[in-house]
Amino acid sequence: MIGSILWLGIIGLALGWEIICRLSHNRFLSIGRLGSFIAIRIPGRIALFAIWIFIGIHVFSRYTIPTTWP
């Protein structure tokens, strides 16, 4: 339950940040522009891929693998 609340909080913060960036007319870096800036070099691409894999595996194991067997 706490993990779900934290995930929803992170998603809410990201959505809020994106809205602020869109309304401020490029005064702040949006999430997409930040990702593009990081992915210019190879180490940044590797880091983004590792973060994507880490989050994907944890979300998959949290919501798809049953905790108890019948």
Secondary structure, DSSP 8 states (H G I E B T S, - for coil): -HHHHHHHHHHHHHHHHHHHHHHTTSSS--HHHHHHHHTTSHHHHHHHHHHHHHHHHHHHHHHTS-SS--
